[in-house]
Amino acid sequence: MKILHTADWHIGKSLYKHDLYEDILLFFDALVDIIVREQVEVLLVSGDVFDLANPSNTDKEIYYQFLTRLTSLHINTIITAGNHDSARMLEAPKELLKHLHIHVVGSADSFENQVIPLLDKQQNEKACILAIPYLRDRDIRQITSGEKYQDKVEATRVGLVNHYKSILAYAQKAGHRGPFIAMGHLYMQGAHVSDSEREIQIGNTAGIAVEQFSQLFDYMALGHIHRPQKLNKEGTIRYSGSPISLSFSERKDDKVVILLELKENKIDQIKTLSLEKNRDLIRISGSLDHIKHSLSTIKQDKKLPAFVELHAQELERDQAKILELIQLAHQESESYKVVHHKIQFTNQLNTLLEQEDTSSIQELRPIDVFRSKMEEEIQDDDLKKELELKFYELLESVNEACD
């Protein structure tokens, strides 16, 4: 049996107001090709199918069109919700999708729904999937009035680990023998993040140590972190990463999916399959002369035009240079599209950033906005920690309300 692990599709994601629909559609084409070429029998999608809890009609259309393509491939698909997803929205058609061999687990309400045996054509169990979605506060702990910051961090960490252990114990008691493959959408300590993840579990402070899981499962198919990476030397605890670049911090990252090969009820091989990059993300920093030269050398060698960030640096403030940068940003090209630009004048007493409004509030993390305001208003570090805890609680309640 062959199992393919992917995550963090973020359908509907935009980069500085420029949508990534073409990028995700090309990934779906590549994913179908891999499934056919490698004769994959099971597809695991470990959360963040959508970028927004309330996706647009276009986003949902893209998603269901791809699920339709999967049904023609005669594979089993298991999809879990991430922190960006609405559990209710994902699960709404789950009874219908079951008939198409697509299992959706949006919430952690039922242990039974999170345990999915994989059977061969003779109905012999080859493996057992523990399809654990993103775990919210309500799933893992009781909220105590007046709780201290560190107490909440520890209670969250313990609650997360206990949920995984409880699911495994439930599966074993039900007679499943493994190998056990756990899906998860969480932050693991030591993971290398990019700029595009939304912090979870109290701003990632309640991250789980790899040692907590290394002896529990035969493989952990993780989502949430957008850079593909192994978290243990055996390579059995992995983030597949996002299949397309979701921020300029990922512009040099490889994009992959992970292939598991099972033989005799054991994981025999784990392979990393590289995905073709269909669009370059290019950041150009320096003088306006350097930027003009660099733009002239960009070639169209990918299926999609490059997205470009311009960070101009000049000595003296000059309105003409600001206008020149704006003109460079708006010039037409078949090879690239400038999606963001700013200019810095280094010889001023206070560094001044002149920037056209090319970003949007959706591209800022809520916690960064809140921390910035606290820096302006509050000096007491202990008070900042307490307020940050309360802010995360409010943010969690808002995200849950989206369900």
C-alpha positions in Angstrom: 0.0 0.0 0.0 1.2 3.5 -0.8 0.1 6.5 1.1 0.7 10.2 0.2 1.0 12.9 2.8 0.3 16.6 2.0 -1.1 19.6 3.9 -1.6 23.3 4.0 -3.2 23.9 0.6 -4.6 27.3 1.7 -7.1 27.5 -1.1 -8.0 31.2 -1.5 -4.7 32.5 -0.2 -3.6 35.8 -1.7 -0.1 37.4 -1.7 -0.3 41.2 -1.4 -3.8 41.1 -2.8 -2.8 38.9 -5.7 -4.6 35.5 -5.7 -2.8 32.2 -6.0 -5.5 30.3 -7.8 -3.4 29.4 -10.8 -0.6 28.1 -8.5 -3.0 25.8 -6.6 -4.6 24.4 -9.7 -1.2 23.6 -11.2 -0.4 21.8 -7.9 -3.6 19.8 -8.2 -2.5 18.7 -11.7 0.9 17.6 -10.3 -0.8 15.8 -7.4 -3.0 13.8 -9.8 0.1 12.9 -11.9 1.9 11.7 -8.8 -1.0 9.6 -7.6 -1.3 7.9 -11.0 2.5 7.5 -11.5 3.2 6.1 -8.0 0.0 4.1 -7.8 -1.0 5.8 -4.6 -3.9 4.2 -2.8 -4.4 6.7 0.1 -4.1 10.5 0.2 -3.7 12.3 3.6 -4.4 16.0 3.8 -3.3 17.3 7.3 -5.3 20.5 7.6 -5.6 24.1 6.3 -7.4 23.1 3.2 -8.7 26.7 2.9 -7.0 29.9 3.9 -10.2 31.4 5.4 -12.8 29.8 7.7 -15.5 31.2 5.4 -14.1 30.5 1.9 -15.5 32.1 -1.1 -17.7 30.3 -3.6 -14.7 30.2 -6.0 -12.6 28.6 -3.3 -15.2 25.9 -2.6 -15.7 25.3 -6.3 -11.9 24.6 -6.8 -12.0 22.3 -3.8 -15.0 20.2 -4.9 -13.8 20.0 -8.5 -10.5 18.5 -7.2 -12.3 16.0 -5.0 -14.3 15.0 -8.1 -11.0 14.3 -9.9 -9.9 12.1 -7.0 -13.0 9.9 -7.2 -12.0 8.9 -10.7 -8.6 7.7 -9.3 -10.2 5.1 -7.0 -8.2 6.1 -3.9 -9.1 6.7 -0.3 -8.7 10.3 0.8 -8.6 11.5 4.4 -8.9 15.2 5.1 -8.6 16.8 8.6 -9.3 20.4 9.5 -6.5 22.9 10.3 -6.6 26.1 12.4 -7.6 28.1 9.3 -10.5 25.8 8.4 -14.1 25.8 9.6 -14.7 22.3 11.0 -18.5 22.7 10.3 -18.0 23.8 6.8 -15.6 21.0 6.0 -17.8 18.3 7.6 -21.1 19.5 6.2 -21.0 17.0 3.2 -19.0 14.3 5.0 -21.8 11.6 4.8 -22.0 12.1 1.1 -18.2 12.2 0.6 -17.9 8.9 2.5 -19.6 7.2 -0.4 -16.9 8.5 -2.6 -14.2 7.2 -0.3 -13.4 10.7 1.0 -13.3 10.9 4.9 -13.4 14.3 6.4 -12.7 14.9 10.1 -13.3 18.5 11.1 -13.8 18.3 14.8 -12.4 16.1 17.7 -15.8 15.4 19.2 -15.8 11.7 18.4 -13.0 9.2 18.9 -14.7 6.8 16.5 -14.5 9.3 13.6 -10.8 9.9 14.2 -9.9 6.2 13.8 -9.9 5.0 10.2 -8.6 1.6 9.3 -7.1 1.1 5.8 -8.2 -2.1 4.2 -6.9 -3.9 1.1 -9.1 -5.5 -1.5 -9.5 -8.6 0.6 -10.7 -6.4 3.5 -7.5 -7.1 5.5 -6.3 -4.1 7.6 -3.0 -2.8 6.3 -2.7 0.3 8.6 -4.7 2.5 10.9 -5.0 6.2 10.4 -5.6 8.4 13.5 -7.1 11.4 11.8 -6.7 14.1 14.4 -7.8 17.6 13.3 -6.5 20.9 14.8 -7.3 20.7 18.5 -8.9 23.9 20.0 -8.9 24.8 23.6 -12.3 23.3 24.2 -11.1 19.9 22.9 -8.2 19.5 25.3 -8.6 21.3 28.6 -10.9 23.1 31.0 -10.5 26.9 31.1 -10.0 28.1 34.7 -10.8 31.6 35.8 -7.7 33.7 36.7 -5.4 31.1 35.2 -1.7 32.2 35.0 0.1 32.3 31.7 2.5 29.4 32.4 -0.3 27.3 33.9 -2.3 27.6 30.7 0.8 26.8 28.5 1.4 23.6 30.5 -2.3 22.6 30.6 -2.5 23.1 26.8 0.6 21.0 26.2 -0.6 18.2 28.5 -4.0 18.3 26.9 -2.6 17.9 23.4 -0.4 14.9 24.3 -3.2 13.2 26.2 -5.6 13.5 23.3 -3.1 11.7 21.0 -2.4 9.0 23.6 -6.2 8.5 24.2 -6.9 8.1 20.5 -4.1 5.5 20.2 -5.4 3.6 23.2 -8.9 3.7 21.8 -7.7 2.3 18.5 -5.7 -0.5 20.2 -8.6 -1.4 22.4 -10.8 -1.6 19.3 -8.5 -4.3 18.0 -6.4 -2.2 15.5 -2.8 -3.4 15.3 -1.2 -0.8 13.2 1.1 0.4 11.8 -0.4 3.6 13.4 -0.2 6.7 11.3 -1.3 9.9 13.1 -2.4 13.0 11.3 -2.0 16.3 13.2 -2.1 20.0 12.8 0.0 21.5 15.6 3.3 23.2 16.4 6.2 20.9 17.4 9.1 22.3 19.2 12.1 23.0 17.0 10.1 23.4 13.8 11.4 26.0 11.4 8.6 28.4 10.6 8.1 30.9 7.7 6.2 34.2 7.7 2.9 32.8 6.5 1.8 30.6 9.5 -0.7 31.8 12.0 0.5 31.2 15.5 -1.5 28.5 17.4 -1.5 27.0 20.9 -0.8 30.2 22.7 1.5 31.7 20.1 3.4 28.4 19.6 4.6 28.5 23.3 2.7 25.3 24.0 4.6 23.4 21.3 5.1 19.7 21.9 8.5 18.1 22.3 9.3 15.5 19.6 10.2 12.9 22.3 6.5 12.9 23.5 5.5 11.3 20.2 8.5 9.5 18.9 7.7 6.1 20.5 3.9 6.3 20.0 3.3 6.2 16.3 4.9 4.6 13.2 4.5 7.9 11.4 3.1 11.4 12.1 1.7 13.2 9.0 1.8 16.8 10.2 0.4 20.1 8.9 0.6 23.7 10.0 4.3 24.6 9.3 4.8 25.5 5.7 8.4 24.4 5.4 8.9 20.7 4.8 11.0 19.1 7.5 11.9 16.0 9.5 11.6 16.4 13.2 13.4 13.2 14.3 16.4 11.4 12.8 14.3 8.5 11.6 12.1 10.8 9.6 8.9 9.4 10.9 7.6 12.7 12.3 7.3 15.2 9.4 5.7 18.3 8.1 5.0 18.0 4.4 4.9 21.8 4.2 2.7 23.8 1.9 2.8 22.7 -1.8 3.0 26.3 -3.1 4.9 29.3 -1.7 2.6 31.3 0.5 5.0 34.1 1.4 8.3 35.6 0.2 10.1 33.9 3.2 9.4 30.6 1.4 10.9 31.7 -1.9 13.9 29.4 -1.6 12.2 26.5 0.0 11.7 23.2 -1.8 8.0 22.1 -2.1 7.3 18.4 -1.6 4.8 15.7 -0.8 5.7 12.6 1.2 5.2 9.0 0.0 4.9 6.1 2.4 5.3 2.6 1.2 3.9 -0.2 3.4 5.0 -3.8 3.2 3.9 -6.6 5.5 2.1 -4.3 7.8 5.2 -2.1 8.3 6.3 1.2 6.9 9.1 0.0 4.5 10.1 3.3 2.9 9.5 7.1 3.3 10.2 9.1 0.2 10.2 12.9 -0.5 8.8 13.7 -3.9 9.7 17.2 -5.1 7.1 19.4 -6.7 7.8 21.6 -9.7 7.9 25.4 -8.9 5.5 27.1 -11.3 6.2 30.6 -10.1 9.3 32.4 -8.8 9.1 34.8 -5.8 11.9 37.4 -6.1 13.0 40.0 -3.6 15.2 42.7 -4.9 16.9 45.1 -2.5 19.3 48.0 -3.2 19.5 51.2 -5.1 17.0 52.2 -7.8 19.7 51.6 -10.4 20.3 48.1 -9.0 16.5 47.4 -9.0 16.2 48.6 -12.6 19.0 46.3 -13.8 17.7 43.3 -11.8 14.2 43.7 -13.2 15.6 43.7 -16.8 17.3 40.3 -16.2 14.1 38.5 -15.0 13.2 35.8 -17.6 10.0 33.9 -18.0 11.2 30.3 -17.4 8.3 29.1 -15.3 4.6 28.5 -16.2 3.5 31.6 -14.3 5.0 35.1 -14.1 7.3 35.8 -11.1 6.0 37.8 -8.2 8.5 40.5 -7.1 9.1 42.6 -4.0 11.1 45.8 -4.4 13.0 47.2 -1.3 14.7 50.3 -2.5 17.5 51.9 -0.4 18.7 55.5 -1.1 20.8 57.9 0.9 18.8 61.1 0.8 15.1 61.6 0.8 14.0 62.5 -2.8 10.4 62.7 -4.0 11.5 62.0 -7.5 13.0 58.7 -6.4 9.7 57.7 -4.7 7.8 58.4 -8.0 10.5 56.5 -9.9 10.0 53.4 -7.7 6.2 53.6 -8.2 6.7 53.8 -11.9 9.0 50.7 -11.8 6.4 48.9 -9.8 3.6 49.5 -12.3 5.5 48.9 -15.5 4.0 46.1 -17.6 6.0 42.8 -18.1 5.1 39.3 -19.3 7.9 37.9 -17.1 6.9 39.3 -13.7 4.5 41.3 -11.6 5.6 43.6 -8.8 3.3 42.9 -5.9 4.9 45.0 -3.2 7.4 47.9 -3.0 8.9 50.3 -0.5 11.8 52.7 -0.2 14.1 53.6 2.7 16.3 56.7 3.0 19.2 55.9 5.2 20.6 59.4 5.9 17.7 60.6 7.9 17.6 61.0 11.6 14.7 58.6 11.8 14.5 56.1 9.0 11.5 56.8 6.8 9.7 54.1 4.9 7.7 55.4 1.9 5.3 52.7 0.9 2.3 52.5 -1.4 -0.6 50.7 0.2 -0.1 47.3 -1.5 -0.6 45.2 1.6 -3.9 44.4 3.4 -4.9 43.8 6.9 -5.3 40.1 6.1 -1.6 39.9 5.6 -0.8 41.0 9.1 -0.9 38.6 12.0 -3.3 39.8 14.7 -0.8 39.1 17.5 1.8 41.4 15.8 -0.6 44.3 15.6 -1.5 43.7 19.3 2.1 43.5 20.4 2.9 46.7 18.5 0.2 48.5 20.4 1.4 47.1 23.8 4.9 48.3 23.1 3.5 51.8 22.7 1.4 51.7 25.9 2.9 49.2 28.4 6.2 48.9 30.1 5.6 46.0 32.5 6.7 42.7 30.9 4.6 40.5 33.2 1.5 42.5 32.3 2.3 42.1 28.6 2.4 38.3 29.1 -1.0 38.3 30.9 -2.5 40.6 28.2 -1.1 38.4 25.5 -2.7 35.3 27.1 -6.1 37.1 27.2 -5.6 38.2 23.6 -5.0 34.6 22.5 -8.1 33.5 24.4 -10.2 36.1 22.6 -8.6 35.2 19.2 -9.4 31.5 19.9 -13.1 32.4 20.7 -13.3 34.4 17.5 -11.9 31.5 15.4 -14.3 29.1 17.1 -17.2 31.4 16.4 -16.4 31.1 12.7 -17.4 27.5 12.9 
